[in-house]
């Protein structure tokens, strides 16, 4: 995925596409900065305890975990968790690879592992 200056990704879930989502950043300004610091572009994994389309008071903060992208950083999370990308500002486009995986566990896995 390539995001031009001013581009963003609205809050959404990937649960129709898979069970596990991976976002691998090819660019980003977060080198040598903490992953959860606020940077450009800012990727946010929302707090799943509230539905992302649930009504909020004006200016009510959204709770989530900010990811400050940097080249080579991969983030894995459950696909049902809402996430978004804040508007990107820069001279060169921001690039990231997104993959969704289906996780199929064998029948009676717990019995095989814990018996």
N, C-alpha and C positions, 0 to 999 in steps of 0.2 A: 504494500500500500504506500503510495506517495502522497504526502500532504503539502500543498503549496502554502505560501504565506497567507495568513488569514483563515486557513482551513481548520476544521475541527471535526470531532465525531461526537454526535449527541449520545446521551445516556441510553444504553441498550443492554440486552442480554443475548448470549449466543446459544442458549439451551436447545434451540431447534437444530443447530448445526453439530452439537456434540455435548460431551459431558465435562471435558477439560479444555480450557483455552490456553494457548501460549502466544504471547506477544514478544517478538524478538526485535530489538531496536538496532537499526543499522546506523542511525545518526542520533544526535541529541547533545545538548550542552552540559550534561551532568557529570562529565569526567571529573574525578577527584572531589565530587560533592556527595553528601549522603543520598542514598536512594530515595528516602522519604522527604527530602527537601523540595521546595517548590522551585521548579525550573521551567525552561522553555524548550520543548513543549511539555506540558504537565499532563500525565496520564493518571487517572483516578479510578481506583476500585472502590465502589460505594459500599456503605454499610448495608449488608443484606437483611438486617432486622427490620428495615422499613422498605416498603415497596417504592420503587423509583418514581412511579406515577401517582403516589399518594399526595393529597393536598398538603401544602405547606403555607405557613404564614408568610407575608412579604418579608423578604430579607432573612428568612430562617436558613441557617447554615445547613448544608448537606454534610453528613459525616461520612468520611471515607479515608482511604489510605492513598496518599499521593506518591507517585513514582516519578522520579526525576530521570528521564531517559538518558542513556549514554550508549555509545556503540558497543555491541557485544552483550548487552544486558538482556536476559530473558526473564519474563514474568509468567508464572503458571498460576491459574486459579480456576475454581469451579465455574463452568459456563453459565450457571444460573445467577451468578452474582452480577449486578448491574455495574457498568464501567463506562468511561467516557474519556475523551481527549480534549483538553482545553484549546482554545485558538492558538495556533502556531504563528510566530512572527520571525521571519528570517529571510535572508537573501537567496539561500539555496533550499530546495524542498527537504522536508523531513521524510525519512523512509523507515518502514517497519514491516516485518513479516508476521502475519497472523495465521495460526493454525488451530483447528478444532479437532479434538479426538473423541471417539466413542470408546468408553471403557466397558468391556463385557467381562464380568467375573464368572468363573465356572460355578455350576450348581453345587450347593453344599460346601462352599469354600471354607466356611467357619468350622464345619465338622471335620474336614480334612486337616486343617491347620491346628485345631485345638483338641482333637481327640487323641 
